[in-house]
Amino acid sequence: MPELILPTVRLRDAFLECADEWGPGLHEDGFGIRADDDLRSPEGFAAWVHRLVRLTHGAGEACPDEKHGSPRWIVEEGRVQGGIVLRHQFDDDFGQIGYGIRASARRRGLAGWALGEMLVEARTVLGLDRVLVPCLADNVASARTIESRGGVLEGIRHFDGFSVRRYWIALT
């Protein structure tokens, strides 16, 4: 059974296996990887995870990084299968939810399941009544996933060299 967890250094090897499957270059939304992040060294990986999730004092519980939102890894039997993020601040270019599933884990419903879980969080934790969820215009599978969760196409926006479908999902 899959679960959504906060990023953790404990799953470094599992995350790197997932990242290696994507290969170099652009990584799927939901991971928050920047061009200058060093994920290969233990120190760099820990710094990246720390940026995504700040540890609180006391019981050692984690809280979302306010700048990034609520990042979660999609984990199944100890393997990182993908990532999803609920952005706490509205971003007209990137939307409020972004996600990605590694190639070997696609077509099994993980993206739809994770999206559904984050929609509940958007409504119950952030009190939102709708969210913007974009996907690349040529990503038919992602478009179908978003539509299966109630996404209504607003339109397509063109950026530097790529096009993005913009979907609104009502949370009522």
CNS distance restraints for C-alpha pairs under 8 A (distance, minus, plus):
assign (resid   1 and name CA) (resid  76 and name CA) 6.20 0.50 0.50
assign (resid   1 and name CA) (resid  77 and name CA) 7.52 0.50 0.50
assign (resid   2 and name CA) (resid  74 and name CA) 6.65 0.50 0.50
assign (resid   2 and name CA) (resid  75 and name CA) 5.58 0.50 0.50
assign (resid   2 and name CA) (resid  76 and name CA) 4.51 0.50 0.50
assign (resid   2 and name CA) (resid  77 and name CA) 7.47 0.50 0.50
assign (resid   2 and name CA) (resid 110 and name CA) 7.74 0.50 0.50
assign (resid   3 and name CA) (resid  74 and name CA) 5.87 0.50 0.50
assign (resid   3 and name CA) (resid  75 and name CA) 5.39 0.50 0.50
assign (resid   3 and name CA) (resid  76 and name CA) 6.48 0.50 0.50
assign (resid   4 and name CA) (resid  72 and name CA) 5.55 0.50 0.50
assign (resid   4 and name CA) (resid  73 and name CA) 5.51 0.50 0.50
assign (resid   4 and name CA) (resid  74 and name CA) 4.88 0.50 0.50
assign (resid   4 and name CA) (resid  75 and name CA) 6.29 0.50 0.50
assign (resid   4 and name CA) (resid 114 and name CA) 7.32 0.50 0.50
assign (resid   5 and name CA) (resid  72 and name CA) 5.12 0.50 0.50
assign (resid   5 and name CA) (resid  73 and name CA) 5.28 0.50 0.50
assign (resid   5 and name CA) (resid  74 and name CA) 6.73 0.50 0.50
assign (resid   5 and name CA) (resid  75 and name CA) 7.14 0.50 0.50
assign (resid   6 and name CA) (resid  53 and name CA) 7.33 0.50 0.50
assign (resid   6 and name CA) (resid  62 and name CA) 7.77 0.50 0.50
assign (resid   6 and name CA) (resid  71 and name CA) 6.34 0.50 0.50
assign (resid   6 and name CA) (resid  72 and name CA) 4.81 0.50 0.50
assign (resid   6 and name CA) (resid  73 and name CA) 6.19 0.50 0.50
assign (resid   7 and name CA) (resid  11 and name CA) 7.97 0.50 0.50
assign (resid   7 and name CA) (resid  49 and name CA) 6.10 0.50 0.50
assign (resid   7 and name CA) (resid  52 and name CA) 7.32 0.50 0.50
assign (resid   7 and name CA) (resid  53 and name CA) 6.99 0.50 0.50
assign (resid   7 and name CA) (resid  71 and name CA) 7.08 0.50 0.50
assign (resid   7 and name CA) (resid  72 and name CA) 6.14 0.50 0.50
assign (resid   7 and name CA) (resid  73 and name CA) 6.00 0.50 0.50
assign (resid   8 and name CA) (resid  12 and name CA) 7.27 0.50 0.50
assign (resid   8 and name CA) (resid  49 and name CA) 6.32 0.50 0.50
assign (resid   9 and name CA) (resid  45 and name CA) 7.13 0.50 0.50
assign (resid   9 and name CA) (resid  46 and name CA) 5.95 0.50 0.50
assign (resid   9 and name CA) (resid  49 and name CA) 6.70 0.50 0.50
assign (resid  11 and name CA) (resid  15 and name CA) 6.02 0.50 0.50
assign (resid  11 and name CA) (resid  78 and name CA) 7.71 0.50 0.50
assign (resid  11 and name CA) (resid  80 and name CA) 7.80 0.50 0.50
assign (resid  12 and name CA) (resid  16 and name CA) 6.12 0.50 0.50
assign (resid  12 and name CA) (resid  45 and name CA) 7.39 0.50 0.50
assign (resid  13 and name CA) (resid  17 and name CA) 6.19 0.50 0.50
assign (resid  14 and name CA) (resid  18 and name CA) 6.41 0.50 0.50
assign (resid  14 and name CA) (resid  78 and name CA) 7.15 0.50 0.50
assign (resid  14 and name CA) (resid  79 and name CA) 5.40 0.50 0.50
assign (resid  14 and name CA) (resid  80 and name CA) 5.62 0.50 0.50
assign (resid  15 and name CA) (resid  19 and name CA) 6.18 0.50 0.50
assign (resid  15 and name CA) (resid  79 and name CA) 7.51 0.50 0.50
assign (resid  15 and name CA) (resid  80 and name CA) 5.50 0.50 0.50
assign (resid  16 and name CA) (resid  20 and name CA) 5.92 0.50 0.50
assign (resid  16 and name CA) (resid  39 and name CA) 7.77 0.50 0.50
assign (resid  16 and name CA) (resid  40 and name CA) 7.76 0.50 0.50
assign (resid  17 and name CA) (resid  21 and name CA) 6.36 0.50 0.50
assign (resid  17 and name CA) (resid  80 and name CA) 7.99 0.50 0.50
assign (resid  18 and name CA) (resid  22 and name CA) 6.77 0.50 0.50
assign (resid  18 and name CA) (resid  79 and name CA) 7.93 0.50 0.50
assign (resid  18 and name CA) (resid  80 and name CA) 6.12 0.50 0.50
assign (resid  18 and name CA) (resid  81 and name CA) 6.59 0.50 0.50
assign (resid  18 and name CA) (resid  82 and name CA) 7.41 0.50 0.50
assign (resid  18 and name CA) (resid 102 and name CA) 6.42 0.50 0.50
assign (resid  19 and name CA) (resid  23 and name CA) 6.41 0.50 0.50
assign (resid  19 and name CA) (resid  27 and name CA) 7.69 0.50 0.50
assign (resid  20 and name CA) (resid  24 and name CA) 7.61 0.50 0.50
assign (resid  21 and name CA) (resid 102 and name CA) 6.85 0.50 0.50
assign (resid  21 and name CA) (resid 103 and name CA) 7.34 0.50 0.50
assign (resid  22 and name CA) (resid  27 and name CA) 6.76 0.50 0.50
assign (resid  22 and name CA) (resid 102 and name CA) 6.62 0.50 0.50
assign (resid  22 and name CA) (resid 103 and name CA) 7.44 0.50 0.50
assign (resid  27 and name CA) (resid  31 and name CA) 7.56 0.50 0.50
assign (resid  27 and name CA) (resid  33 and name CA) 7.31 0.50 0.50
assign (resid  28 and name CA) (resid  83 and name CA) 7.85 0.50 0.50
assign (resid  28 and name CA) (resid  99 and name CA) 6.61 0.50 0.50
assign (resid  28 and name CA) (resid 100 and name CA) 4.75 0.50 0.50
assign (resid  28 and name CA) (resid 101 and name CA) 7.43 0.50 0.50
assign (resid  29 and name CA) (resid  83 and name CA) 7.35 0.50 0.50
assign (resid  29 and name CA) (resid  84 and name CA) 7.07 0.50 0.50
assign (resid  29 and name CA) (resid  85 and name CA) 7.84 0.50 0.50
assign (resid  29 and name CA) (resid  98 and name CA) 5.14 0.50 0.50
assign (resid  29 and name CA) (resid  99 and name CA) 4.89 0.50 0.50
assign (resid  29 and name CA) (resid 100 and name CA) 5.58 0.50 0.50
assign (resid  30 and name CA) (resid  71 and name CA) 6.70 0.50 0.50
assign (resid  30 and name CA) (resid  72 and name CA) 7.60 0.50 0.50
assign (resid  30 and name CA) (resid  82 and name CA) 7.80 0.50 0.50
assign (resid  30 and name CA) (resid  83 and name CA) 4.68 0.50 0.50
assign (resid  30 and name CA) (resid  84 and name CA) 4.00 0.50 0.50
assign (resid  30 and name CA) (resid  85 and name CA) 4.76 0.50 0.50
assign (resid  30 and name CA) (resid  97 and name CA) 7.85 0.50 0.50
assign (resid  30 and name CA) (resid  98 and name CA) 5.11 0.50 0.50
assign (resid  30 and name CA) (resid  99 and name CA) 4.40 0.50 0.50
assign (resid  30 and name CA) (resid 100 and name CA) 6.13 0.50 0.50
assign (resid  31 and name CA) (resid  71 and name CA) 7.23 0.50 0.50
assign (resid  31 and name CA) (resid  73 and name CA) 7.92 0.50 0.50
assign (resid  31 and name CA) (resid  83 and name CA) 5.56 0.50 0.50
assign (resid  31 and name CA) (resid  84 and name CA) 6.86 0.50 0.50
assign (resid  31 and name CA) (resid  85 and name CA) 7.43 0.50 0.50
assign (resid  31 and name CA) (resid  99 and name CA) 7.79 0.50 0.50
assign (resid  32 and name CA) (resid  52 and name CA) 7.57 0.50 0.50
assign (resid  32 and name CA) (resid  68 and name CA) 7.52 0.50 0.50
assign (resid  33 and name CA) (resid  37 and name CA) 6.49 0.50 0.50
assign (resid  33 and name CA) (resid  48 and name CA) 7.95 0.50 0.50
assign (resid  37 and name CA) (resid  44 and name CA) 6.85 0.50 0.50
assign (resid  37 and name CA) (resid  45 and name CA) 7.85 0.50 0.50
assign (resid  37 and name CA) (resid  48 and name CA) 6.59 0.50 0.50
assign (resid  38 and name CA) (resid  44 and name CA) 4.72 0.50 0.50
assign (resid  38 and name CA) (resid  45 and name CA) 6.26 0.50 0.50
assign (resid  38 and name CA) (resid  48 and name CA) 7.66 0.50 0.50
assign (resid  39 and name CA) (resid  44 and name CA) 5.38 0.50 0.50
assign (resid  39 and name CA) (resid  45 and name CA) 4.34 0.50 0.50
assign (resid  39 and name CA) (resid  48 and name CA) 7.19 0.50 0.50
assign (resid  40 and name CA) (resid  44 and name CA) 6.84 0.50 0.50
assign (resid  40 and name CA) (resid  45 and name CA) 6.49 0.50 0.50
assign (resid  41 and name CA) (resid  45 and name CA) 6.03 0.50 0.50
assign (resid  42 and name CA) (resid  46 and name CA) 6.07 0.50 0.50
assign (resid  43 and name CA) (resid  47 and name CA) 6.16 0.50 0.50
assign (resid  44 and name CA) (resid  48 and name CA) 6.18 0.50 0.50
assign (resid  45 and name CA) (resid  49 and name CA) 6.20 0.50 0.50
assign (resid  46 and name CA) (resid  50 and name CA) 5.96 0.50 0.50
assign (resid  47 and name CA) (resid  51 and name CA) 6.14 0.50 0.50
assign (resid  48 and name CA) (resid  52 and name CA) 6.43 0.50 0.50
assign (resid  49 and name CA) (resid  53 and name CA) 6.05 0.50 0.50
assign (resid  50 and name CA) (resid  54 and name CA) 5.55 0.50 0.50
assign (resid  50 and name CA) (resid  55 and name CA) 7.58 0.50 0.50
assign (resid  51 and name CA) (resid  65 and name CA) 6.97 0.50 0.50
assign (resid  52 and name CA) (resid  64 and name CA) 7.04 0.50 0.50
assign (resid  52 and name CA) (resid  65 and name CA) 5.53 0.50 0.50
assign (resid  52 and name CA) (resid  68 and name CA) 6.60 0.50 0.50
assign (resid  52 and name CA) (resid  71 and name CA) 6.95 0.50 0.50
assign (resid  53 and name CA) (resid  62 and name CA) 6.47 0.50 0.50
assign (resid  53 and name CA) (resid  63 and name CA) 6.17 0.50 0.50
assign (resid  53 and name CA) (resid  64 and name CA) 5.24 0.50 0.50
assign (resid  53 and name CA) (resid  65 and name CA) 5.14 0.50 0.50
assign (resid  53 and name CA) (resid  71 and name CA) 7.83 0.50 0.50
assign (resid  54 and name CA) (resid  62 and name CA) 6.16 0.50 0.50
assign (resid  54 and name CA) (resid  63 and name CA) 5.93 0.50 0.50
assign (resid  54 and name CA) (resid  64 and name CA) 6.57 0.50 0.50
assign (resid  54 and name CA) (resid  65 and name CA) 5.89 0.50 0.50
assign (resid  55 and name CA) (resid  60 and name CA) 6.40 0.50 0.50
assign (resid  55 and name CA) (resid  61 and name CA) 6.38 0.50 0.50
assign (resid  55 and name CA) (resid  62 and name CA) 4.71 0.50 0.50
assign (resid  55 and name CA) (resid  63 and name CA) 6.38 0.50 0.50
assign (resid  56 and name CA) (resid  60 and name CA) 5.95 0.50 0.50
assign (resid  56 and name CA) (resid  61 and name CA) 5.96 0.50 0.50
assign (resid  56 and name CA) (resid  62 and name CA) 5.84 0.50 0.50
assign (resid  56 and name CA) (resid  63 and name CA) 6.74 0.50 0.50
assign (resid  57 and name CA) (resid  61 and name CA) 7.75 0.50 0.50
assign (resid  64 and name CA) (resid  68 and name CA) 7.56 0.50 0.50
assign (resid  64 and name CA) (resid  69 and name CA) 5.91 0.50 0.50
assign (resid  64 and name CA) (resid  70 and name CA) 5.07 0.50 0.50
assign (resid  64 and name CA) (resid  71 and name CA) 7.02 0.50 0.50
assign (resid  65 and name CA) (resid  69 and name CA) 5.78 0.50 0.50
assign (resid  65 and name CA) (resid  70 and name CA) 7.02 0.50 0.50
assign (resid  66 and name CA) (resid  70 and name CA) 7.97 0.50 0.50
assign (resid  66 and name CA) (resid  88 and name CA) 6.99 0.50 0.50
assign (resid  67 and name CA) (resid  88 and name CA) 7.81 0.50 0.50
assign (resid  68 and name CA) (resid  85 and name CA) 7.91 0.50 0.50
assign (resid  68 and name CA) (resid  87 and name CA) 6.08 0.50 0.50
assign (resid  68 and name CA) (resid  88 and name CA) 7.44 0.50 0.50
assign (resid  69 and name CA) (resid  85 and name CA) 6.52 0.50 0.50
assign (resid  69 and name CA) (resid  86 and name CA) 5.49 0.50 0.50
assign (resid  69 and name CA) (resid  87 and name CA) 4.13 0.50 0.50
assign (resid  69 and name CA) (resid  88 and name CA) 4.85 0.50 0.50
assign (resid  69 and name CA) (resid  89 and name CA) 7.53 0.50 0.50
assign (resid  70 and name CA) (resid  85 and name CA) 5.40 0.50 0.50
assign (resid  70 and name CA) (resid  86 and name CA) 5.03 0.50 0.50
assign (resid  70 and name CA) (resid  87 and name CA) 6.32 0.50 0.50
assign (resid  70 and name CA) (resid  88 and name CA) 7.27 0.50 0.50
assign (resid  71 and name CA) (resid  83 and name CA) 7.36 0.50 0.50
assign (resid  71 and name CA) (resid  84 and name CA) 5.99 0.50 0.50
assign (resid  71 and name CA) (resid  85 and name CA) 4.28 0.50 0.50
assign (resid  71 and name CA) (resid  86 and name CA) 6.52 0.50 0.50
assign (resid  72 and name CA) (resid  83 and name CA) 5.75 0.50 0.50
assign (resid  72 and name CA) (resid  84 and name CA) 5.41 0.50 0.50
assign (resid  72 and name CA) (resid  85 and name CA) 6.07 0.50 0.50
assign (resid  73 and name CA) (resid  80 and name CA) 6.49 0.50 0.50
assign (resid  73 and name CA) (resid  81 and name CA) 7.54 0.50 0.50
assign (resid  73 and name CA) (resid  82 and name CA) 5.92 0.50 0.50
assign (resid  73 and name CA) (resid  83 and name CA) 4.38 0.50 0.50
assign (resid  73 and name CA) (resid  84 and name CA) 6.42 0.50 0.50
assign (resid  74 and name CA) (resid  80 and name CA) 5.83 0.50 0.50
assign (resid  74 and name CA) (resid  81 and name CA) 5.44 0.50 0.50
assign (resid  74 and name CA) (resid  82 and name CA) 5.02 0.50 0.50
assign (resid  74 and name CA) (resid  83 and name CA) 5.43 0.50 0.50
assign (resid  74 and name CA) (resid  84 and name CA) 7.37 0.50 0.50
assign (resid  74 and name CA) (resid 110 and name CA) 7.93 0.50 0.50
assign (resid  74 and name CA) (resid 114 and name CA) 7.29 0.50 0.50
assign (resid  75 and name CA) (resid  79 and name CA) 5.39 0.50 0.50
assign (resid  75 and name CA) (resid  80 and name CA) 4.55 0.50 0.50
assign (resid  75 and name CA) (resid  81 and name CA) 5.64 0.50 0.50
assign (resid  75 and name CA) (resid  82 and name CA) 7.32 0.50 0.50
assign (resid  76 and name CA) (resid  80 and name CA) 6.62 0.50 0.50
assign (resid  76 and name CA) (resid  81 and name CA) 6.80 0.50 0.50
assign (resid  81 and name CA) (resid 101 and name CA) 5.85 0.50 0.50
assign (resid  81 and name CA) (resid 102 and name CA) 5.65 0.50 0.50
assign (resid  81 and name CA) (resid 105 and name CA) 6.11 0.50 0.50
assign (resid  82 and name CA) (resid  99 and name CA) 7.40 0.50 0.50
assign (resid  82 and name CA) (resid 100 and name CA) 5.42 0.50 0.50
assign (resid  82 and name CA) (resid 101 and name CA) 4.19 0.50 0.50
assign (resid  82 and name CA) (resid 102 and name CA) 5.65 0.50 0.50
assign (resid  83 and name CA) (resid  99 and name CA) 5.53 0.50 0.50
assign (resid  83 and name CA) (resid 100 and name CA) 5.57 0.50 0.50
assign (resid  83 and name CA) (resid 101 and name CA) 6.69 0.50 0.50
assign (resid  84 and name CA) (resid  97 and name CA) 7.09 0.50 0.50
assign (resid  84 and name CA) (resid  98 and name CA) 5.65 0.50 0.50
assign (resid  84 and name CA) (resid  99 and name CA) 4.07 0.50 0.50
assign (resid  84 and name CA) (resid 100 and name CA) 6.55 0.50 0.50
assign (resid  84 and name CA) (resid 114 and name CA) 7.23 0.50 0.50
assign (resid  84 and name CA) (resid 115 and name CA) 7.66 0.50 0.50
assign (resid  85 and name CA) (resid  96 and name CA) 7.83 0.50 0.50
assign (resid  85 and name CA) (resid  97 and name CA) 5.54 0.50 0.50
assign (resid  85 and name CA) (resid  98 and name CA) 5.49 0.50 0.50
assign (resid  85 and name CA) (resid  99 and name CA) 6.40 0.50 0.50
assign (resid  85 and name CA) (resid 118 and name CA) 7.89 0.50 0.50
assign (resid  86 and name CA) (resid  96 and name CA) 5.62 0.50 0.50
assign (resid  86 and name CA) (resid  97 and name CA) 4.67 0.50 0.50
assign (resid  86 and name CA) (resid  98 and name CA) 6.98 0.50 0.50
assign (resid  86 and name CA) (resid 118 and name CA) 6.62 0.50 0.50
assign (resid  86 and name CA) (resid 122 and name CA) 7.24 0.50 0.50
assign (resid  87 and name CA) (resid  91 and name CA) 7.85 0.50 0.50
assign (resid  87 and name CA) (resid  95 and name CA) 7.75 0.50 0.50
assign (resid  87 and name CA) (resid  96 and name CA) 4.77 0.50 0.50
assign (resid  87 and name CA) (resid  97 and name CA) 6.15 0.50 0.50
assign (resid  88 and name CA) (resid  96 and name CA) 7.16 0.50 0.50
assign (resid  88 and name CA) (resid 126 and name CA) 7.47 0.50 0.50
assign (resid  89 and name CA) (resid  96 and name CA) 7.32 0.50 0.50
assign (resid  90 and name CA) (resid  95 and name CA) 6.62 0.50 0.50
assign (resid  90 and name CA) (resid  96 and name CA) 5.91 0.50 0.50
assign (resid  91 and name CA) (resid  95 and name CA) 5.08 0.50 0.50
assign (resid  91 and name CA) (resid  96 and name CA) 6.34 0.50 0.50
assign (resid  94 and name CA) (resid  98 and name CA) 7.57 0.50 0.50
assign (resid  94 and name CA) (resid 133 and name CA) 7.86 0.50 0.50
assign (resid  94 and name CA) (resid 134 and name CA) 6.71 0.50 0.50
assign (resid  95 and name CA) (resid 131 and name CA) 7.49 0.50 0.50
assign (resid  95 and name CA) (resid 132 and name CA) 4.80 0.50 0.50
assign (resid  95 and name CA) (resid 133 and name CA) 5.24 0.50 0.50
assign (resid  95 and name CA) (resid 134 and name CA) 5.92 0.50 0.50
assign (resid  95 and name CA) (resid 166 and name CA) 7.97 0.50 0.50
assign (resid  96 and name CA) (resid 131 and name CA) 6.04 0.50 0.50
assign (resid  96 and name CA) (resid 132 and name CA) 5.43 0.50 0.50
assign (resid  96 and name CA) (resid 133 and name CA) 6.05 0.50 0.50
assign (resid  97 and name CA) (resid 118 and name CA) 7.90 0.50 0.50
assign (resid  97 and name CA) (resid 131 and name CA) 7.49 0.50 0.50
assign (resid  97 and name CA) (resid 132 and name CA) 6.89 0.50 0.50
assign (resid  97 and name CA) (resid 133 and name CA) 5.29 0.50 0.50
assign (resid  97 and name CA) (resid 134 and name CA) 7.62 0.50 0.50
assign (resid  98 and name CA) (resid 133 and name CA) 6.68 0.50 0.50
assign (resid  98 and name CA) (resid 134 and name CA) 7.20 0.50 0.50
assign (resid  98 and name CA) (resid 135 and name CA) 7.96 0.50 0.50
assign (resid  99 and name CA) (resid 111 and name CA) 7.40 0.50 0.50
assign (resid  99 and name CA) (resid 115 and name CA) 7.90 0.50 0.50
assign (resid 100 and name CA) (resid 111 and name CA) 7.30 0.50 0.50
assign (resid 101 and name CA) (resid 105 and name CA) 6.42 0.50 0.50
assign (resid 101 and name CA) (resid 106 and name CA) 6.11 0.50 0.50
assign (resid 101 and name CA) (resid 110 and name CA) 7.57 0.50 0.50
assign (resid 101 and name CA) (resid 111 and name CA) 6.61 0.50 0.50
assign (resid 102 and name CA) (resid 106 and name CA) 6.51 0.50 0.50
assign (resid 105 and name CA) (resid 110 and name CA) 7.63 0.50 0.50
assign (resid 106 and name CA) (resid 110 and name CA) 7.18 0.50 0.50
assign (resid 106 and name CA) (resid 111 and name CA) 7.85 0.50 0.50
assign (resid 109 and name CA) (resid 113 and name CA) 6.14 0.50 0.50
assign (resid 110 and name CA) (resid 114 and name CA) 6.04 0.50 0.50
assign (resid 111 and name CA) (resid 115 and name CA) 5.94 0.50 0.50
assign (resid 111 and name CA) (resid 145 and name CA) 6.99 0.50 0.50
assign (resid 112 and name CA) (resid 116 and name CA) 6.06 0.50 0.50
assign (resid 112 and name CA) (resid 145 and name CA) 5.54 0.50 0.50
assign (resid 112 and name CA) (resid 146 and name CA) 7.36 0.50 0.50
assign (resid 112 and name CA) (resid 148 and name CA) 7.57 0.50 0.50
assign (resid 112 and name CA) (resid 149 and name CA) 7.16 0.50 0.50
assign (resid 113 and name CA) (resid 117 and name CA) 6.38 0.50 0.50
assign (resid 114 and name CA) (resid 118 and name CA) 6.30 0.50 0.50
assign (resid 115 and name CA) (resid 119 and name CA) 6.14 0.50 0.50
assign (resid 115 and name CA) (resid 146 and name CA) 7.91 0.50 0.50
assign (resid 115 and name CA) (resid 149 and name CA) 7.68 0.50 0.50
assign (resid 116 and name CA) (resid 120 and name CA) 6.48 0.50 0.50
assign (resid 116 and name CA) (resid 149 and name CA) 6.79 0.50 0.50
assign (resid 117 and name CA) (resid 121 and name CA) 6.53 0.50 0.50
assign (resid 118 and name CA) (resid 122 and name CA) 6.05 0.50 0.50
assign (resid 119 and name CA) (resid 123 and name CA) 6.30 0.50 0.50
assign (resid 119 and name CA) (resid 171 and name CA) 7.06 0.50 0.50
assign (resid 120 and name CA) (resid 124 and name CA) 5.96 0.50 0.50
assign (resid 120 and name CA) (resid 171 and name CA) 7.90 0.50 0.50
assign (resid 121 and name CA) (resid 125 and name CA) 5.20 0.50 0.50
assign (resid 121 and name CA) (resid 126 and name CA) 6.90 0.50 0.50
assign (resid 122 and name CA) (resid 126 and name CA) 5.09 0.50 0.50
assign (resid 122 and name CA) (resid 127 and name CA) 6.33 0.50 0.50
assign (resid 122 and name CA) (resid 128 and name CA) 5.71 0.50 0.50
assign (resid 122 and name CA) (resid 131 and name CA) 7.78 0.50 0.50
assign (resid 123 and name CA) (resid 127 and name CA) 4.62 0.50 0.50
assign (resid 123 and name CA) (resid 128 and name CA) 4.86 0.50 0.50
assign (resid 123 and name CA) (resid 129 and name CA) 6.36 0.50 0.50
assign (resid 123 and name CA) (resid 130 and name CA) 7.97 0.50 0.50
assign (resid 123 and name CA) (resid 171 and name CA) 6.18 0.50 0.50
assign (resid 124 and name CA) (resid 128 and name CA) 7.74 0.50 0.50
assign (resid 128 and name CA) (resid 171 and name CA) 7.10 0.50 0.50
assign (resid 129 and name CA) (resid 170 and name CA) 6.03 0.50 0.50
assign (resid 129 and name CA) (resid 171 and name CA) 4.89 0.50 0.50
assign (resid 129 and name CA) (resid 172 and name CA) 6.21 0.50 0.50
assign (resid 130 and name CA) (resid 168 and name CA) 6.66 0.50 0.50
assign (resid 130 and name CA) (resid 169 and name CA) 5.40 0.50 0.50
assign (resid 130 and name CA) (resid 170 and name CA) 4.27 0.50 0.50
assign (resid 130 and name CA) (resid 171 and name CA) 5.10 0.50 0.50
assign (resid 130 and name CA) (resid 172 and name CA) 7.84 0.50 0.50
assign (resid 131 and name CA) (resid 168 and name CA) 5.65 0.50 0.50
assign (resid 131 and name CA) (resid 169 and name CA) 5.39 0.50 0.50
assign (resid 131 and name CA) (resid 170 and name CA) 6.74 0.50 0.50
assign (resid 131 and name CA) (resid 171 and name CA) 7.59 0.50 0.50
assign (resid 132 and name CA) (resid 166 and name CA) 6.81 0.50 0.50
assign (resid 132 and name CA) (resid 167 and name CA) 5.68 0.50 0.50
assign (resid 132 and name CA) (resid 168 and name CA) 4.65 0.50 0.50
assign (resid 132 and name CA) (resid 169 and name CA) 6.53 0.50 0.50
assign (resid 133 and name CA) (resid 146 and name CA) 7.39 0.50 0.50
assign (resid 133 and name CA) (resid 151 and name CA) 7.80 0.50 0.50
assign (resid 133 and name CA) (resid 166 and name CA) 6.18 0.50 0.50
assign (resid 133 and name CA) (resid 167 and name CA) 5.19 0.50 0.50
assign (resid 133 and name CA) (resid 168 and name CA) 6.23 0.50 0.50
assign (resid 133 and name CA) (resid 169 and name CA) 7.41 0.50 0.50
assign (resid 134 and name CA) (resid 164 and name CA) 6.36 0.50 0.50
assign (resid 134 and name CA) (resid 165 and name CA) 5.47 0.50 0.50
assign (resid 134 and name CA) (resid 166 and name CA) 4.48 0.50 0.50
assign (resid 134 and name CA) (resid 167 and name CA) 5.79 0.50 0.50
assign (resid 135 and name CA) (resid 139 and name CA) 6.73 0.50 0.50
assign (resid 135 and name CA) (resid 142 and name CA) 6.47 0.50 0.50
assign (resid 135 and name CA) (resid 143 and name CA) 6.60 0.50 0.50
assign (resid 135 and name CA) (resid 164 and name CA) 5.53 0.50 0.50
assign (resid 135 and name CA) (resid 165 and name CA) 5.37 0.50 0.50
assign (resid 135 and name CA) (resid 166 and name CA) 6.82 0.50 0.50
assign (resid 136 and name CA) (resid 162 and name CA) 7.48 0.50 0.50
assign (resid 136 and name CA) (resid 163 and name CA) 6.00 0.50 0.50
assign (resid 136 and name CA) (resid 164 and name CA) 4.39 0.50 0.50
assign (resid 136 and name CA) (resid 165 and name CA) 5.97 0.50 0.50
assign (resid 137 and name CA) (resid 143 and name CA) 7.94 0.50 0.50
assign (resid 137 and name CA) (resid 156 and name CA) 7.11 0.50 0.50
assign (resid 137 and name CA) (resid 162 and name CA) 7.97 0.50 0.50
assign (resid 137 and name CA) (resid 163 and name CA) 5.35 0.50 0.50
assign (resid 137 and name CA) (resid 164 and name CA) 4.68 0.50 0.50
assign (resid 137 and name CA) (resid 165 and name CA) 4.99 0.50 0.50
assign (resid 138 and name CA) (resid 163 and name CA) 7.91 0.50 0.50
assign (resid 139 and name CA) (resid 143 and name CA) 6.32 0.50 0.50
assign (resid 140 and name CA) (resid 144 and name CA) 6.18 0.50 0.50
assign (resid 141 and name CA) (resid 145 and name CA) 6.24 0.50 0.50
assign (resid 142 and name CA) (resid 146 and name CA) 6.20 0.50 0.50
assign (resid 143 and name CA) (resid 147 and name CA) 6.10 0.50 0.50
assign (resid 143 and name CA) (resid 165 and name CA) 7.74 0.50 0.50
assign (resid 144 and name CA) (resid 148 and name CA) 5.98 0.50 0.50
assign (resid 145 and name CA) (resid 149 and name CA) 6.64 0.50 0.50
assign (resid 146 and name CA) (resid 150 and name CA) 6.68 0.50 0.50
assign (resid 146 and name CA) (resid 151 and name CA) 5.16 0.50 0.50
assign (resid 146 and name CA) (resid 167 and name CA) 7.38 0.50 0.50
assign (resid 147 and name CA) (resid 151 and name CA) 4.26 0.50 0.50
assign (resid 147 and name CA) (resid 152 and name CA) 6.57 0.50 0.50
assign (resid 149 and name CA) (resid 169 and name CA) 7.38 0.50 0.50
assign (resid 150 and name CA) (resid 169 and name CA) 5.51 0.50 0.50
assign (resid 150 and name CA) (resid 170 and name CA) 7.10 0.50 0.50
assign (resid 151 and name CA) (resid 167 and name CA) 5.22 0.50 0.50
assign (resid 151 and name CA) (resid 168 and name CA) 5.28 0.50 0.50
assign (resid 151 and name CA) (resid 169 and name CA) 4.55 0.50 0.50
assign (resid 151 and name CA) (resid 170 and name CA) 7.66 0.50 0.50
assign (resid 152 and name CA) (resid 167 and name CA) 5.12 0.50 0.50
assign (resid 152 and name CA) (resid 168 and name CA) 5.27 0.50 0.50
assign (resid 152 and name CA) (resid 169 and name CA) 6.37 0.50 0.50
assign (resid 153 and name CA) (resid 165 and name CA) 7.02 0.50 0.50
assign (resid 153 and name CA) (resid 166 and name CA) 5.84 0.50 0.50
assign (resid 153 and name CA) (resid 167 and name CA) 4.43 0.50 0.50
assign (resid 153 and name CA) (resid 168 and name CA) 6.57 0.50 0.50
assign (resid 154 and name CA) (resid 165 and name CA) 7.68 0.50 0.50
assign (resid 154 and name CA) (resid 166 and name CA) 5.51 0.50 0.50
assign (resid 154 and name CA) (resid 167 and name CA) 5.56 0.50 0.50
assign (resid 154 and name CA) (resid 168 and name CA) 6.77 0.50 0.50
assign (resid 155 and name CA) (resid 165 and name CA) 5.96 0.50 0.50
assign (resid 155 and name CA) (resid 166 and name CA) 5.61 0.50 0.50
assign (resid 155 and name CA) (resid 167 and name CA) 7.53 0.50 0.50
assign (resid 156 and name CA) (resid 163 and name CA) 6.54 0.50 0.50
assign (resid 156 and name CA) (resid 164 and name CA) 5.41 0.50 0.50
assign (resid 156 and name CA) (resid 165 and name CA) 4.47 0.50 0.50
assign (resid 156 and name CA) (resid 166 and name CA) 6.00 0.50 0.50
assign (resid 157 and name CA) (resid 163 and name CA) 5.65 0.50 0.50
assign (resid 157 and name CA) (resid 164 and name CA) 5.24 0.50 0.50
assign (resid 157 and name CA) (resid 165 and name CA) 6.53 0.50 0.50
assign (resid 157 and name CA) (resid 166 and name CA) 7.36 0.50 0.50
assign (resid 158 and name CA) (resid 162 and name CA) 5.98 0.50 0.50
assign (resid 158 and name CA) (resid 163 and name CA) 4.36 0.50 0.50
assign (resid 158 and name CA) (resid 164 and name CA) 6.34 0.50 0.50
assign (resid 159 and name CA) (resid 163 and name CA) 5.97 0.50 0.50
assign (resid 159 and name CA) (resid 164 and name CA) 7.73 0.50 0.50
